Amino acid sequence: MADNPFTSNLQQAALLQRAVAWCVSAERTSHDAVEHLCQWGAESADAVLIVRWLEEEGYIDDARYAKHYSESKVLWHGWGRKKVTFNLRSKGISSAIIADALEAIDETTYLETATKVAKAKWHTLMALPYEQRMVRIKAFLAQRGFTMQEIYQTITNLNSK
C-alpha cells in the first residue's frame, strides 16, 4: 500500500482506512464508494479524493467490477444483457465499460444459459396449454433481460431438444 496522502487530516485518514477495509471485503464501484464515504461523514470533495486514491492503488476498478458482475449475473443467475446493463448503469458504471464487460461473455455460453433458465421455467408451466406456455416463457425471458431475437433463438433451441 502506498503512502497515505491523508495523514495530516485524522478524519480523512480514518475514512480512508475504513474505505480500504470495505473495498478489500468485496468488489466495489467508485459510485458506491463515494456514496458510502458521504454516509460515513466525508465531505463530497474528500470522498472523491479518497476514491481516486483507491482507484490508483487498485482497490476499486469499475471495469473489473463490471466484468465480474456481468459474468456472475449471466452465468449463475440467468440474466440477459439488458438487465445486466440496466443494473450496472444504476451503479454508475459507464456505457463503454459495460459494453466491454458484456463482450467478454462467450455467446454460446450465454445462449446455453438462456436455454437452461427457459427449460427450467417451461417445466413449471406444463399444466398450461402450449400457447400460454409460449407467452409466459417469452415474458419470463424478457423480464430476465433477453432481447426478442435472443428469446426466439432460445425458444427454437428449447423446441429442438
N, C-alpha and C positions, 0 to 999 in steps of 0.2 A: 504494500500500500504506500503510495506517495505521501509526501508531507502534507499534513492537514493545513490548508491555507486559512482556516478559520480559527486558529488557536488564540488570536487576540480577542475574540468575542466568545465568551463562555457559552452564551445561548446558541450561537451558530455552531460551535464545536459539539455541543450536546445534541443538537438536531442532526448534525452530520453523522455522529456516532449512531444515533437511533435509526437514521435512514440507511446506513450501511448494513446494520443488523437486519433491518426489514428487507432489504434487497437481497441479502445472502440467503434468506429463507425460501425465496421463490423468484421466478422471473417477474419483472415489473416493467411498466411503461413509464416514460417520462411524464406523461399526463397524470397518471395515478400518483406518481411520486410528488409532483407539485401539489396536488390536492391534499395528500396526506401531510406533507410538511406544513401547509397552511392550517390544516386541522390541528396540528400539534403546536401551533402558535407562531410559526415563522411568518415574517413579512413576505409579501409576494416576490419582491426583488431578491431577498435572501433565498427563498425557495428555488428560484430559477438558477441562482449561482450554485447552490448545493447540487441541484440536478445536473447542471452542466459538468461539475466536477465528477459526479457519479458516472456520467456517460464517458468522460475522458478516462476514468480508471477502469471502465468495463463492468461496473456493477449494473448499469442499465444500458440496454441495447434494444431499441424498438424493433429493429429488423430481426434480431434473434427471437424476441418475444413473439412477433407475428408469425414467424416460421414454425415455432413450437406450437403456438396456439392453433394455427390452421391445420397442421398435421394431426394434432390431438382431436380437434373437433370433427374433422372429416373421418379419420380412421377409427376412432373409438366411440364417437357419439353419433355418427352417421349424418352429419350436417352437410349441406350443399355450399357451394361457393358464395351464393348470395347472402346466406345467413351469416357465414363467417365474415364476409366483407362488412355487413351491417354492424356486427358486434365489434370488430376491430376499429371501425370508424368511430363508434361510440366511446372507445378507449383512447381516442386522439391519435391514432396511427394514420400516417399519410397514405394517400391512394397509391403512390409509387411503391412504398414498402409492402402494402397489402398485395399489389399485383405480383411483386417478386415472390412473396411467400406462397401465393396460390399457384404460381407457375412451377414451383418446386414439387408440387404434388403430382405423382405419376397418374396419368389419365386412366390407365387400365385399372389401377387400384381404386381410383375414385369411382369409376363406374361399377366396379365389383362391390364397393361399399354401398352404393345406391341400390343395387340389386339385392344385396343382403338385407338391408332395412326394409325394402319393399316386400321381400319374400316373408319376413317375419310378420309384417303388418297384414299381408294377404291371408295368412293362416288364421288370424284373429277375426277375419271377415267372412269366413266360409259359410256362415248361416245366411248371408245375404245373396240375392241374385247377382249374376255375373256383372250386369251393367252397373249396379250400385257399388259393387266392389271396385270396379274400374274408376268410378267417380271418386270414391273415398281414397283409393291409392294415389290418384293424381293430386287430390287436395293434401294428403299426408306428405307427399314428396315436395309439393310446393311450400308447405309450412316448414319443411326441413331446409329449404333454401336452394332447391334444384330448379334449373330453368326448364321451360317446357320441352325444349329439344332433349335435354338430359332425361326428363320424365318419360318421354315417348321411347327413347332408346332403352331405358330401364324396363319399361313395360314389355318391349319387344324381347329383351333378354329374359324376362320373367316368363313370358309365354312360350319361349323356345325351350325352357327347361322342364 
